[in-house]
Amino acid sequence: MSTSEPLVRIRNLEIDGIADERRTRIINNVSLDLNRGEVLGLIGESGAGKSTLGLAAMGFARDGCHIVGGSVEFDGTNLVTATAETKRQFLGKRIAYVAQSAAASFNPAHKIINQHSEAPLFHGLSNRPEAESDAIDLYRRLRLPNPDEIGFRYPHQVSGGQLQRAMTAMAMSCRPDLIIFDEPTTALDVTTQIEVLVAIREIVEQFQTAAIYITHDLAVVAQMADRVKVLLRGDEVEEADTRTMLDAPTEAYTKSLWAVRSFQTPQKPLARKDAVPVISLRGVTAAYANGEPVVRDVSFDIHEGRTVAVVGESGSGKSTTARCITGLLPPTTGEIAFENKVLPADYRKRSIDQLRQVQMIYQMADTALNPRKRIGEIIGRPVEFYLGLKGADKRHRVEELLDLIEMNPKEYINRLPSELSGGQKQRIGIARALAAEPKFIICDEVTSALDQLVAEGILKLLTRLQEEMKLSYMLITHDLSTVRAIADEVVVMKDGLIVEAGPKDEMFTPPHHAYTDLLLSSVPEMDPDWLDQLLKQRGVENLGDAAVSKM
């Protein structure tokens, strides 16, 4: 670690946000130093101010927020008072940002590699062939499939996890002095997450890059951060080096974050052989734009009041299977039945009741909520469309749904999505799905954007609703602790195929299929040495290209 002057020096920072003409303090008198080659982990529950502080380190405040006090110095320049031109020369070249939601951050009208090349071309660091060659090299380091050609696709033509890795590569394009990582592995499966973490650590070590790593995944921050700062509602709770923070946190709030998530539903008995499944997939095969099949001969049942978790790497076909069920992507072969009645493959040919019974909570809350509609309108639309409620009855139902997801109706019903944290947006997505009063809900990474405390509350809420309303869930996730918590059965997918399936207890008990074994062994632990030990077990002696190529 460098002993020179800190690259980033923040002093007594204060940031206010304005919502519904009310001023709220979002960051309250926070200070930090960050040296070259050092990673600072920012943790805290949803709404703690982590992302706001990370953006402020770039001299930036999101819409509705204002830096009202303090200073943010980058390499001696105060970014709070710097001109727009000075900031423009820093951003992209010396300071880069990896957003939590890659899908909301890429321009859908331009190919990925063109967006990657924009910063090095703008700052005169390379010509286009050099920029594209470097992009392909970074794609290869980050284990993106077909690195020579994936950059020439549009953002919608790759999976969420692949797009997140492409954004990480884009941030590294100019080899900046400072990178803000805002939940960079949220959308990634556990095996891909390891590869991305290794690549990030390599960049930090090789180029002495400073990094602020924002996350709610405490096991990940244990692998990445030299120091950890804990935030709560804009206030600094405590800060210490990572090992000290893990072994001996001093504040009660930090200790509550460190507590292992204990919630777990018991294994339910198998459904009766004569029970009619709520959802049944029968030999489903699907492809995009007449290409190679991305889901092949997939068959499984989901019964009333049960949760089937579908797990696998990014691009394994999990979300594509969900799109087939909802009718957004008609299968090329096979069929999907609801309570033994075959559903029309195209959602446009389904009845209102068939549409009502199958709802979905999307992975990317940022892109799933209309930014121009207020929360009451977003939740109210399915209430009116499916249930026919209007006026006072409609508003009352919306308020009930907000109460269910633990968001005060008086405080949130008139807000826009931009005025919510990532976790709060995800909860609005859950309320919108519940608004239709369905029998079956597809939960696509429903807790990936939530901190552990909020995630546990959401899982308890989903479990309670399932018990009270006999709901059935398809849980798409890469978080195996979530699978342990609420799943009854597990389906493991790889390359569009089901490689293993069975009751939860059996799936977590050896022996496993080799691929399932890989997934289970790749779940990070709250031990700063875990990643190094894992790499050694897998035959990797040091970071770098060898680390990626051998994994």
Secondary structure, DSSP 8 states (H G I E B T S, - for coil): ---SS-SEEEEEEEEEEEETTEEEEEEEEEEEEE-TT-EEEEE-STTSSHHHHHHHTTT---TTEEEEEEEEEETTEETTT--HHHHHHHBTTTEEEE-S-HHHHS-TTS-HHHHHHHHHHHTTS--HHHHHHHHHHHHHHTT-SSTTTGGGS-GGGS-HHHHHHHHHHHHTTT--SEEEEESTTTTS-HHHHHHHHHHHHHHHHHHT-EEEEE-S-HHHHHHH-SEEEEEETTEEEEEEEHHHHHH---SHHHHHHHS-------------TT---SEEEEEEEEESTT-SEEEEEEEEEE-TT-EEEEE-STTSSHHHHHHHHHTSS--SEEEEEETTEE--SSGGGS-HHHHHHEEEE-S-HHHHS-TTS-HHHHHHHHHHHHH---HHHHHHHHHHHHHHTT--HHHHTT--GGGS-HHHHHHHHHHHHHHT--SEEEEESTTTTS-HHHHHHHHHHHHHHHHHHT-EEEEE-S-HHHHHHH-SEEEEEETTEEEEEEEHHHHTSSS--HHHHHHHHTS--S-TTHHHHHHHHTT--SSSHHHHHT-
